[in-house]
Amino acid sequence: MNNDDIKALIEASINNSEVNITGDGCNVAVVVVSPEFEGKSLLQRQRMVYDSVDEHIRNGTIHALAIKSYTPSQWEQQQDK
């Protein structure tokens, strides 16, 4: 599975999301920005991302997934740093 495939899965699962991926297909780090994260805890956000690729984690296609999730306003603040 390549990064474009992972990006497509996450973007299809989380509305209005922007996904940036680094790493290789089995060990990746993702940054996901979406208004869907408004009012959700960090754990809820991570579950949303994991749910979108869960099948590929369970079957071993993706071995490790590091997640950073932001609302659009949080992402904007992050970029100002």
C-alpha positions in Angstrom: 0.0 0.0 0.0 1.4 3.4 -0.9 1.0 6.7 0.7 -1.5 7.9 -1.9 -3.7 4.9 -1.1 -3.6 5.7 2.7 -4.3 9.4 2.0 -7.3 8.5 -0.1 -8.7 6.2 2.6 -8.4 8.8 5.3 -9.8 11.6 3.1 -12.8 9.4 2.1 -13.5 8.6 5.7 -13.1 12.1 7.3 -15.1 14.8 5.6 -13.2 17.9 4.4 -9.9 16.5 5.5 -6.4 17.5 4.3 -3.9 14.7 4.8 -0.1 14.9 4.7 1.9 11.6 4.9 5.5 10.9 5.5 7.2 7.5 5.6 6.8 4.4 3.6 3.7 2.4 3.0 4.0 0.2 6.1 5.3 2.7 8.6 3.8 6.1 8.2 3.1 9.4 10.0 0.0 11.4 9.1 -1.1 14.9 9.7 -4.8 15.2 9.3 -6.6 18.6 9.4 -10.4 18.6 9.4 -13.3 20.6 10.8 -14.8 17.3 11.8 -12.3 17.3 14.7 -14.0 20.3 16.3 -15.2 19.5 19.8 -13.6 16.0 19.8 -10.9 14.8 22.2 -7.5 13.7 20.9 -8.5 10.1 21.5 -11.7 10.5 19.4 -9.7 12.1 16.6 -7.2 9.3 16.6 -10.0 6.7 16.5 -11.5 8.4 13.5 -8.2 8.2 11.6 -7.5 4.6 12.8 -11.0 3.5 11.7 -10.4 4.7 8.2 -7.4 2.3 7.8 -8.2 -0.3 10.4 -8.5 -3.2 7.9 -5.0 -2.5 6.6 -3.6 -2.3 10.2 -5.2 -5.6 11.1 -4.0 -7.4 8.0 -0.4 -6.1 8.4 -0.3 -3.9 5.3 0.3 -0.9 7.6 2.6 -1.8 10.5 2.8 1.6 12.3 0.7 4.7 12.1 1.7 7.9 13.9 -1.2 10.5 13.9 -1.3 14.2 14.4 -4.8 15.7 14.1 -5.8 19.3 14.0 -8.8 21.4 13.5 -8.3 24.1 10.8 -7.7 26.8 13.4 -5.3 24.6 15.4 -3.4 23.9 12.2 -3.2 27.6 11.4 -1.8 28.3 14.8 0.7 25.4 14.4 1.9 26.9 11.1 2.5 30.3 12.8 5.0 28.7 15.2 
